[in-house]
Amino acid sequence: MRRALIPLGAVALLCAGCSGGTADTAGQSPKSSASASAPDVDHGAAVKAAVAATVKGSARVDETVEMGDGTKAYTLTVKGDFDWAGAKGRLKTGLHMGRASDAAAGGPEMEQIFSGGTVYIGGFADQHGAWGSVRRDKAEAQRILRAPLNDPEHVLKQVSLMRGAKKAGEEKVGGAPAVHYRGRLDNETIMLRMSERGRSKIAQVRQAIGELVVYADAWVGRDGRIVRTRLSWPLGSGGGTATMNLTDFGKAVKVTVPASGKVTPMPSADGPMLG
C-alpha cells in the first residue's frame, strides 16, 4: 500500500513516464521473454552492435516521456532530427499535463540545437529570440529515465548497457519487422551522468520503496539499427515510461547556430524540460 501513496513529486524524480506512447504491437509487453530465448543466453551483444550502427549516422527522433502517480500525470515530447556522426541536431520539446493519449495539449515549448560540443537552448515565446548555451559534456540528468538536455545519444547508451538481455520475439515497428530485446538497468546505469542532487533524491526514494526495477527494451530493424527504445519503471498504477522511435535513417541534418549576440553561456541547465 505504501507504494501507491508515493506523491507525484517523488515519482517525478524516478521516472520519465507512466505509459506507452505508441499504438502498434511493439508497444506491448512481451508475453514471455523466456519462451522466445534460452534462459542462459544474453543478447546484450546484439543490442550493443545495433546501437553502434545507429550512432554512425542520423535519424528522425520522436520521443514521448510520461510520468505520474496514478492520479496526476504529465507528458514530455521530444521531436526532431539528430546526426550522431556529425554531432549535430535540432529538437523541439513540449510539456503538458496529462498523458499523451489525452485530448488536452498545450503547455511550454522550447528548442535545442546541438552543434559540436555545445547545446543551445531557446525558442521560448517570451524570450524574444534569446538563447542559452551549455557544454554538452557537462550537462547532467536530474531525474531518472531522463537524458541530460534530452540528448538521444544518452538514451542509446543506457539501452546498450542493459543487463540480462533476452530476445522477446519479433514484432512490427512502423509497419516493418523488428527483433525485440528486453533487459534491466543496474543502479549505475539508471544514474548515468546524474547530478549528485538527483542521486541523493533517488536514494531517499529507494529507502521508501525498496529496490528500483527499471526495464530496458530495444527493437532492432532488419538493417541492424535501433528503431525503438523504451525505458520503464512500473510502480502500481503510476511509475514511468520513456519511449523513443527512430525513423528516416541517413537523412541530412542541418542546424543554424544562433547569433553570438543572442547567446548567454550557462554553467548548467535544469528544469523538467531539460532532464
C-alpha positions as CSV (number, residue, x, y, z in Angstrom):
1,M,0.0,0.0,0.0
2,R,2.8,2.4,0.8
3,R,3.9,2.3,-2.9
4,A,0.5,3.6,-4.1
5,L,0.8,6.6,-1.8
6,I,4.1,7.9,-3.2
7,P,3.5,11.6,-4.2
8,L,3.9,12.8,-7.7
9,G,7.0,14.8,-6.7
10,A,8.8,11.7,-5.6
11,V,7.7,9.7,-8.7
12,A,8.9,12.5,-11.0
13,L,12.4,12.0,-9.6
14,L,12.4,8.4,-10.5
15,C,10.7,8.1,-13.9
16,A,10.3,9.5,-17.3
17,G,6.8,8.4,-18.0
18,C,3.9,6.2,-16.9
19,S,2.5,4.5,-20.1
20,G,3.5,3.6,-23.6
21,G,3.4,6.4,-26.2
22,T,2.6,4.4,-29.3
23,A,-0.2,2.3,-30.6
24,D,1.3,-0.5,-32.6
25,T,2.0,-4.0,-31.3
26,A,5.7,-3.3,-30.5
27,G,4.5,-1.2,-27.6
28,Q,3.0,-4.2,-25.8
29,S,4.9,-6.1,-23.1
30,P,6.3,-9.4,-24.4
31,K,4.1,-12.3,-23.4
32,S,7.1,-14.4,-22.4
33,S,10.7,-13.4,-22.8
34,A,11.8,-16.8,-21.5
35,S,9.9,-18.7,-24.2
36,A,11.4,-16.7,-27.0
37,S,15.0,-17.1,-25.9
38,A,17.1,-19.7,-24.0
39,P,17.4,-18.6,-20.4
40,D,21.2,-18.8,-20.4
41,V,21.7,-16.6,-23.4
42,D,22.4,-12.9,-23.0
43,H,21.6,-10.9,-26.2
44,G,23.3,-7.8,-24.9
45,A,25.9,-8.0,-27.7
46,A,23.2,-7.7,-30.3
47,V,21.8,-4.6,-28.7
48,K,25.3,-3.0,-28.4
49,A,26.0,-3.7,-32.0
50,A,22.7,-2.1,-33.1
51,V,23.4,1.0,-31.0
52,A,26.9,1.2,-32.5
53,A,25.4,1.0,-36.0
54,T,22.8,3.6,-35.2
55,V,25.2,6.3,-33.9
56,K,27.2,6.1,-37.1
57,G,24.5,8.1,-38.9
58,S,21.4,10.2,-38.5
59,A,17.7,9.7,-37.9
60,R,14.4,11.4,-37.1
61,V,13.8,11.3,-33.3
62,D,10.3,11.1,-31.8
63,E,10.3,10.5,-28.0
64,T,7.4,10.5,-25.6
65,V,8.1,10.6,-21.8
66,E,5.2,10.2,-19.4
67,M,5.3,10.2,-15.6
68,G,2.6,10.1,-12.9
69,D,1.5,8.7,-9.6
70,G,-1.8,7.2,-10.7
71,T,-3.9,10.3,-10.2
72,K,-1.8,13.0,-11.9
73,A,0.4,12.8,-14.9
74,Y,2.3,14.9,-17.4
75,T,3.9,14.3,-20.8
76,L,7.1,15.5,-22.3
77,T,7.6,15.2,-26.1
78,V,10.9,15.4,-27.9
79,K,10.9,15.6,-31.6
80,G,13.5,16.5,-34.3
81,D,16.5,15.4,-36.3
82,F,19.8,14.1,-35.0
83,D,23.1,13.3,-36.6
84,W,25.2,11.4,-34.2
85,A,28.2,11.1,-36.5
86,G,28.2,14.8,-37.2
87,A,27.4,15.7,-33.5
88,K,24.5,18.0,-34.5
89,G,20.8,18.1,-34.3
90,R,17.7,20.1,-33.6
91,L,15.0,19.1,-31.2
92,K,11.7,20.6,-30.1
93,T,10.5,19.8,-26.6
94,G,7.0,20.3,-25.3
95,L,5.5,19.8,-21.8
96,H,1.8,19.4,-20.9
97,M,-0.3,18.0,-18.1
98,G,-1.9,14.6,-18.7
99,R,-1.0,11.6,-20.7
100,A,-0.1,11.5,-24.3
101,S,-3.5,9.9,-25.1
102,D,-5.4,12.8,-23.5
103,A,-7.0,15.3,-25.8
104,A,-5.6,18.2,-23.8
105,A,-2.4,19.7,-25.2
106,G,-0.7,23.0,-24.9
107,G,2.0,24.0,-22.5
108,P,5.5,25.4,-22.8
109,E,7.8,24.5,-25.7
110,M,11.5,25.1,-26.4
111,E,14.1,24.3,-29.0
112,Q,17.5,22.8,-28.6
113,I,20.3,23.0,-31.1
114,F,23.2,20.6,-30.8
115,S,26.4,21.7,-32.6
116,G,29.7,20.1,-31.8
117,G,30.2,20.3,-28.0
118,T,27.6,22.9,-27.4
119,V,23.8,22.8,-26.9
120,Y,21.8,26.0,-27.4
121,I,18.5,26.3,-25.6
122,G,15.8,28.7,-26.7
123,G,12.7,29.1,-28.7
124,F,10.5,30.2,-25.7
125,A,7.8,32.7,-26.8
126,D,8.6,35.2,-24.0
127,Q,12.4,35.2,-24.6
128,H,12.4,37.4,-27.7
129,G,15.0,35.3,-29.6
130,A,17.4,34.9,-26.7
131,W,19.3,31.6,-26.3
132,G,21.3,30.0,-23.6
133,S,24.3,27.7,-24.2
134,V,25.6,24.7,-22.3
135,R,28.5,22.4,-22.8
136,R,27.1,19.1,-23.9
137,D,29.7,17.0,-21.9
138,K,29.0,19.0,-18.7
139,A,25.2,18.5,-18.7
140,E,23.7,16.2,-16.1
141,A,20.4,14.4,-15.6
142,Q,18.3,15.4,-12.6
143,R,15.6,12.7,-12.9
144,I,15.5,9.0,-13.5
145,L,14.9,7.8,-17.1
146,R,15.8,11.3,-18.4
147,A,18.7,12.3,-20.6
148,P,20.8,15.4,-20.0
149,L,19.4,18.1,-22.2
150,N,17.2,15.4,-23.8
151,D,20.2,14.0,-25.6
152,P,19.1,10.9,-27.6
153,E,22.7,9.5,-27.6
154,H,22.4,9.2,-23.8
155,V,19.2,7.1,-24.2
156,L,21.0,4.8,-26.6
157,K,24.0,4.5,-24.2
158,Q,21.7,3.4,-21.4
159,V,20.0,0.8,-23.5
160,S,23.3,-0.6,-24.7
161,L,24.2,-1.3,-21.1
162,M,21.1,-3.4,-20.3
163,R,21.8,-6.5,-18.2
164,G,20.5,-10.0,-18.8
165,A,19.1,-9.1,-22.3
166,K,16.7,-11.6,-23.7
167,K,15.1,-11.9,-27.1
168,A,11.4,-11.2,-26.6
169,G,10.3,-12.0,-30.1
170,E,9.8,-10.4,-33.4
171,E,7.2,-7.5,-33.7
172,K,6.4,-4.7,-36.1
173,V,7.5,-1.2,-35.6
174,G,6.2,1.4,-38.0
175,G,4.9,-1.5,-40.2
176,A,8.3,-3.1,-40.5
177,P,9.6,-6.3,-38.7
178,A,12.0,-5.8,-35.8
179,V,13.6,-8.0,-33.2
180,H,12.6,-7.1,-29.6
181,Y,15.1,-7.4,-26.8
182,R,14.5,-6.8,-23.1
183,G,16.7,-6.5,-20.1
184,R,17.2,-4.4,-17.0
185,L,19.3,-1.4,-16.0
186,D,21.6,-1.7,-13.0
187,N,21.8,1.1,-10.5
188,E,24.8,2.8,-12.0
189,T,23.2,2.8,-15.5
190,I,20.0,4.2,-14.0
191,M,22.0,7.1,-12.6
192,L,24.4,7.5,-15.6
193,R,25.5,11.1,-15.7
194,M,23.1,12.1,-13.0
195,S,23.8,15.0,-10.7
196,E,24.7,14.5,-7.0
197,R,21.4,16.1,-6.1
198,G,19.5,13.7,-8.3
199,R,21.4,10.7,-6.9
200,S,20.6,11.9,-3.4
201,K,16.9,12.2,-4.1
202,I,16.8,8.8,-5.7
203,A,18.5,7.3,-2.6
204,Q,15.8,8.9,-0.4
205,V,13.0,7.4,-2.5
206,R,14.8,4.0,-2.6
207,Q,14.7,4.0,1.2
208,A,10.9,4.4,1.0
209,I,10.1,1.9,-1.7
210,G,13.0,-0.5,-1.8
211,E,14.7,-1.8,-5.0
212,L,14.2,0.2,-8.2
213,V,13.4,-2.1,-11.1
214,V,13.9,-0.4,-14.4
215,Y,13.4,-2.3,-17.6
216,A,15.1,-1.5,-20.9
217,D,13.7,-2.6,-24.3
218,A,15.2,-2.2,-27.7
219,W,13.8,-3.0,-31.1
220,V,16.3,-3.7,-33.9
221,G,15.3,-3.4,-37.5
222,R,16.3,-5.7,-40.4
223,D,19.2,-3.3,-41.2
224,G,20.7,-3.8,-37.8
225,R,19.8,-0.3,-36.4
226,I,17.7,0.6,-33.4
227,V,14.2,1.6,-34.4
228,R,12.7,2.0,-30.9
229,T,13.8,2.1,-27.3
230,R,11.8,2.0,-24.1
231,L,12.9,2.6,-20.5
232,S,10.2,1.8,-18.0
233,W,9.7,1.8,-14.2
234,P,6.4,0.1,-13.2
235,L,5.0,1.1,-9.9
236,G,1.4,0.1,-9.2
237,S,-0.9,2.5,-11.1
238,G,1.9,5.0,-11.5
239,G,5.5,4.9,-12.5
240,G,7.3,6.0,-15.7
241,T,8.0,5.2,-19.3
242,A,10.2,6.8,-21.9
243,T,9.7,5.6,-25.5
244,M,11.9,6.8,-28.4
245,N,11.2,6.0,-32.0
246,L,13.9,6.4,-34.7
247,T,13.0,6.7,-38.4
248,D,14.3,8.3,-41.6
249,F,17.8,6.9,-41.2
250,G,20.5,8.7,-43.1
251,K,18.6,11.9,-43.7
252,A,20.6,15.1,-44.0
253,V,20.5,17.2,-40.8
254,K,21.1,20.9,-41.0
255,V,21.4,23.3,-38.0
256,T,21.8,27.0,-37.7
257,V,23.6,28.2,-34.6
258,P,22.1,31.3,-33.0
259,A,24.0,34.6,-33.5
260,S,26.6,35.1,-30.7
261,G,24.9,38.4,-29.6
262,K,21.7,36.4,-28.7
263,V,23.5,33.7,-26.7
264,T,24.2,33.7,-23.0
265,P,26.6,30.9,-21.7
266,M,25.1,29.0,-18.8
267,P,27.1,26.9,-16.3
268,S,24.4,24.3,-16.1
269,A,20.8,23.7,-17.1
270,D,17.9,22.3,-15.0
271,G,14.2,22.1,-15.1
272,P,11.6,19.4,-16.1
273,M,12.0,20.1,-19.8
274,L,15.8,19.6,-19.7
275,G,16.2,16.3,-17.9
